[in-house]
Amino acid sequence: MPTAAEKRATFRKLHSEGCFVIPNPWDVGSARYLQGLGFKALATTSSGFAFTQGFPDGAVSRATMLAHFRELAAATDVPLNADFEGGFADAPEGVAESLKLCVETGVAGLSIEDSTSDPAIPLYDFELALSRVRAARAAIDAAGGDVVFTARSEGFIRGRPDLDETVRRLKAFAAAGADCLYAPGIKTREEIAAVVKAVAPKPVNFLMSTATDLTVKDLAGLGVRRISLGGTLARVAWTAIIRAARDIATNGKFDSLAGNIANSELNGFFREDMKKR
């Protein structure tokens, strides 16, 4: 098992060139399976994990989330990026305190966002958002500086799809020390290219959350360095469960169980996986 420092070095190197996909497991089993498929890094998903706990996204406590990060980081050999939502604080000082605890879980990277969770005022004021990023940078540096820090601007998924404002924020976050920039919700080639150009040469994470004709090659050609899936894989799993359970509950039929992966195949994978630990 690589050390946390080795995972962080690997993760930083991944951001230096090329383009890689960083899928989002929601528990140890999904993390081990995705690692087994050869993905070079993984990222947590706040929504995917919240659903496993019976909560909506954003309702998991900081302590529970930190324990989740620690569990996944310890269970996997590849770097893990933590979806740390808003840092579980409004004030920059609170964000700094939270990030110190997050770094201690052994993650290789983490992200914080500029959304408030208040629909009436969905984004933090620009200056406060920038102060939060500066506080995050300082906290990571105080802890050694090797954790990859991703700063997110959430306008496109919080009812404020303003590309100019998103670019303004991401450029400021980059200048304030973010290692990677992320604007979840941008979709068009033009939006992607604008964000990549604005923060270059720093890497950009793109969220792939729906079916699209864009490929990894296409996104790499647009300059994207990292592609994450957010809670999408978790929702794929929930879609299958809900469809099957509804059919059974409503129609008394089991047709939706056809084509499932065999129990023996999953047992075989995890049996072999255990031998490697």
C-alpha positions in Angstrom: 0.0 0.0 0.0 1.5 3.4 -1.0 1.9 6.0 1.7 -0.3 9.1 1.8 2.7 11.1 0.6 3.3 8.8 -2.3 -0.3 8.9 -3.3 -0.3 12.7 -3.2 2.9 12.8 -5.4 1.2 10.5 -7.9 -2.0 12.6 -7.9 0.0 15.8 -8.5 1.9 14.2 -11.4 -1.4 13.1 -13.0 -2.4 16.8 -13.2 0.8 17.8 -15.0 -0.1 16.5 -18.4 -2.6 14.5 -20.4 -6.2 13.8 -19.4 -7.5 11.2 -16.9 -10.9 10.1 -15.7 -11.5 10.1 -11.9 -14.7 8.2 -11.2 -16.6 8.6 -7.9 -17.2 5.6 -5.7 -19.6 5.9 -2.7 -18.3 3.0 -0.5 -15.4 0.7 -0.1 -16.7 -2.0 -2.5 -17.3 0.4 -5.3 -13.9 2.0 -4.7 -12.1 -1.3 -4.8 -13.9 -2.3 -8.0 -13.2 0.9 -9.8 -9.5 0.7 -8.7 -9.5 -2.9 -10.1 -10.6 -1.6 -13.5 -7.4 0.4 -13.7 -8.5 4.0 -13.0 -5.5 5.9 -11.8 -7.3 7.9 -9.1 -10.7 8.1 -7.5 -12.9 10.8 -6.0 -15.6 10.7 -3.3 -19.1 11.9 -4.1 -21.0 13.9 -1.4 -24.4 12.9 -2.9 -23.5 9.3 -3.5 -22.3 8.8 0.0 -25.2 10.8 1.5 -27.7 8.5 -0.2 -26.1 5.4 1.4 -26.7 7.1 4.8 -30.3 7.9 4.0 -29.7 11.7 3.7 -30.0 14.2 0.9 -26.8 15.7 -0.5 -25.4 18.2 1.9 -26.9 16.7 5.1 -24.0 14.5 6.2 -22.1 15.8 9.2 -18.5 16.8 9.0 -17.4 14.0 11.4 -19.2 11.4 9.3 -17.8 12.7 6.1 -14.2 12.7 7.5 -14.6 9.1 8.6 -15.8 8.2 5.1 -12.7 9.9 3.6 -10.4 8.0 6.0 -12.1 4.7 5.2 -11.8 5.1 1.5 -8.3 6.4 1.6 -7.2 3.4 3.7 -9.0 0.9 1.5 -7.4 2.0 -1.9 -4.0 2.1 -3.4 -4.7 4.9 -5.8 -5.0 8.6 -4.9 -8.3 9.7 -3.5 -9.8 13.2 -4.0 -12.3 14.4 -1.3 -15.5 16.2 -2.3 -15.5 18.4 0.8 -18.5 20.4 -0.3 -18.3 24.0 1.2 -15.7 23.0 3.9 -18.4 22.7 6.5 -18.1 26.4 7.4 -18.9 29.8 6.1 -16.1 31.9 7.6 -12.6 31.4 6.2 -11.3 30.5 9.6 -13.8 27.6 9.8 -12.8 26.4 6.4 -9.2 26.3 7.4 -10.0 24.3 10.5 -12.0 21.8 8.4 -9.3 21.4 5.8 -6.7 20.6 8.4 -8.9 17.7 9.6 -9.5 16.7 6.0 -5.8 16.5 5.2 -5.3 14.3 8.2 -7.6 11.6 6.7 -4.9 10.7 4.2 -6.6 12.0 1.0 -4.5 13.0 -1.9 -6.7 15.9 -3.0 -9.7 17.9 -1.9 -12.2 20.4 -3.2 -14.3 23.2 -1.7 -17.0 25.1 -3.5 -18.4 28.6 -3.4 -22.0 27.7 -2.9 -23.9 28.6 0.3 -26.7 26.0 0.3 -29.1 28.9 0.5 -31.4 29.0 -2.6 -32.0 32.8 -2.1 -28.2 33.5 -2.1 -26.7 30.5 -3.8 -23.1 31.7 -4.0 -20.9 33.4 -1.5 -20.1 37.0 -2.2 -17.0 37.2 -4.5 -14.7 38.6 -1.8 -15.8 36.1 0.8 -15.5 33.2 -1.7 -12.0 34.4 -2.5 -11.1 34.7 1.2 -12.3 31.1 1.7 -10.0 29.9 -1.1 -7.0 31.8 0.4 -7.7 30.2 3.8 -7.9 26.8 2.3 -4.6 27.3 0.5 -2.9 28.5 3.7 -4.3 25.5 5.7 -3.0 23.0 3.1 0.4 24.7 3.0 0.6 24.6 6.8 -0.1 20.8 6.6 2.7 20.3 4.2 1.3 21.6 0.9 1.3 18.3 -1.0 -2.5 17.8 -1.1 -3.9 18.9 -4.5 -6.4 21.7 -3.9 -9.4 22.1 -6.3 -11.5 25.2 -6.1 -15.0 25.0 -7.5 -17.4 27.7 -8.7 -21.0 26.3 -8.6 -23.0 28.9 -10.5 -24.0 26.6 -13.3 -25.6 24.0 -10.9 -27.0 26.6 -8.4 -29.2 28.6 -10.7 -26.6 31.2 -11.7 -25.3 30.0 -15.1 -23.2 33.1 -15.8 -20.1 32.1 -17.7 -18.4 35.5 -17.2 -18.9 35.4 -13.5 -17.8 31.8 -13.3 -14.6 32.7 -15.2 -14.0 35.7 -13.0 -14.2 33.5 -9.9 -12.1 30.7 -11.3 -9.3 33.1 -12.4 -9.3 34.6 -8.9 -9.2 31.2 -7.3 -6.3 30.2 -9.5 -4.4 33.3 -8.6 -5.1 32.7 -4.9 -3.4 29.3 -5.0 -5.9 26.7 -6.2 -4.1 23.8 -8.0 -7.1 22.8 -10.1 -10.2 24.6 -11.1 -13.7 23.2 -11.5 -17.0 24.6 -12.8 -19.6 21.8 -12.5 -22.5 22.2 -14.9 -20.7 23.7 -17.9 -21.6 21.6 -20.9 -20.8 23.1 -24.3 -17.5 23.0 -26.1 -17.5 26.8 -26.0 -18.0 26.9 -22.2 -15.3 24.3 -21.6 -12.8 26.0 -23.9 -13.5 29.4 -22.2 -12.8 28.0 -18.7 -9.7 26.1 -19.8 -8.3 29.2 -21.5 -9.1 31.5 -18.6 -7.1 29.5 -15.9 -4.3 28.1 -18.1 -1.8 26.6 -17.4 -3.6 25.3 -14.4 -5.6 22.1 -14.9 -9.4 22.0 -15.2 -11.7 19.3 -13.9 -14.8 18.7 -16.0 -18.0 17.0 -14.6 -19.5 14.4 -16.8 -23.0 13.9 -15.4 -25.2 13.0 -18.4 -25.0 10.9 -21.5 -23.2 12.9 -24.2 -21.3 12.4 -27.5 -18.2 14.0 -26.0 -15.5 11.5 -25.4 -12.4 11.5 -23.2 -10.4 12.3 -26.4 -12.7 15.2 -27.2 -12.4 16.7 -23.7 -8.6 16.2 -23.8 -8.6 18.1 -27.1 -10.4 20.9 -25.4 -7.7 21.1 -22.8 -9.5 19.3 -19.9 -7.0 17.6 -17.6 -9.4 15.7 -15.3 -12.9 14.2 -15.8 -15.0 13.3 -12.8 -18.5 11.8 -12.7 -19.8 13.2 -9.4 -22.7 11.3 -8.1 -23.6 9.9 -11.6 -22.4 6.3 -11.0 -24.2 6.2 -7.7 -27.4 7.4 -9.5 -26.9 4.7 -12.2 -26.9 2.1 -9.4 -29.9 3.7 -7.7 -31.7 3.8 -11.1 -31.3 0.0 -11.5 -32.5 -0.6 -7.9 -35.5 1.7 -8.1 -36.7 0.3 -11.4 -36.4 -3.3 -10.3 -38.0 -2.6 -6.9 -40.9 -0.6 -8.3 -41.7 -3.3 -10.8 -41.8 -5.9 -8.1 -43.8 -3.7 -5.7 -46.2 -2.4 -8.3 -46.6 -5.2 -10.8 -45.4 -8.3 -8.9 -43.0 -9.0 -11.8 -39.3 -9.8 -11.8 -38.4 -9.1 -15.4 -36.0 -6.3 -14.4 -33.7 -8.8 -12.7 -32.6 -10.2 -16.1 -29.1 -9.5 -17.2 -27.6 -8.9 -13.8 -24.0 -9.6 -13.1 -23.6 -13.0 -11.5 -22.9 -13.4 -7.8 -20.0 -15.6 -8.7 -18.4 -12.9 -10.8 -18.5 -10.4 -7.9 -17.3 -13.0 -5.5 -14.5 -13.8 -7.8 -13.4 -10.2 -8.2 -13.4 -9.5 -4.4 -11.7 -12.8 -3.6 -8.8 -11.9 -5.9 -8.8 -8.4 -4.7 -8.4 -9.5 -1.1 -5.3 -11.5 -2.1 -3.6 -8.3 -3.3 -4.1 -6.4 0.0 
